[in-house]
Amino acid sequence: MKAGRITWVLLMAVTVSGAAGYLAEYSTVSSNVNGRELPICSVETEDAKVALTFDVAWENGDLPEILDVLEEEGVKVSFFVTGEWAEQNPELLKKIRDLGHDLGNHSQDHKSMTQLTYEEKREEISEAHERVKEIAGVEMNLFRTPYGNYDDEVILTAEEQGYYTIEWNIDTMDWKDYGKKNILNTVMGNEELGNGAIIRAHAGTKYMAEALKPLIQRLKEAGYELVPVSKLIYRTDYHMDVRGRQIKDEKNN
């Protein structure tokens, strides 16, 4: 098993009785399990929090309604947008930002990342990053792969560019257009629903906007606080299990 990313943060030098002393903080971050790189699919936490996320790549006719519902319910979520979508919808992009939601990278034009060369992978991530930065002034650091397709090189390439790769452990299945009731049952009846769950939804599906308010209300009634991914994941001192569950390392005192 690889050691993972290792970060040395040198703090200021201090002088005590003429002797220079240096303090260093040692932290480890590993996304490697049994020789395989994994994305963050959920988070181990004692807090009753879940993250609701939306992939935004093509149709967005329901996005204003989704944003209205989120505002009414006082909920912040994470939107993973393609660079191409951002270019075509600058005002909606800025509105997502202004309402306080996460903006995450969903690649430039939604290609399957595992089918690309290393350089093409880098370009898909960096182009989307620059588009969103130019339009909304946001430096994104959360990445979701198109179609949920990833391999070691995809995750490491995103990491090289300062990104945490975020997938999910609960899919609303809204993209199947089976109806509002199906979305609610799929999430609320999912055995993976629990503290630290990451739920995937989409903008532009037939029933998600209609299902959103009752879904949020049911999650709240079940005792969960809905937070954006940026408020759920650990940034340092963690490792992953085989399910892509992020686990905080215990620090030795």
Summary of the structure (lengths in Angstrom):
residues: 253
radius of gyration: 19.4
end to end distance: 25.0
largest distance: 72.7
contacts: 793
relative contact order: 0.21
helix: 35%
strand: 25%
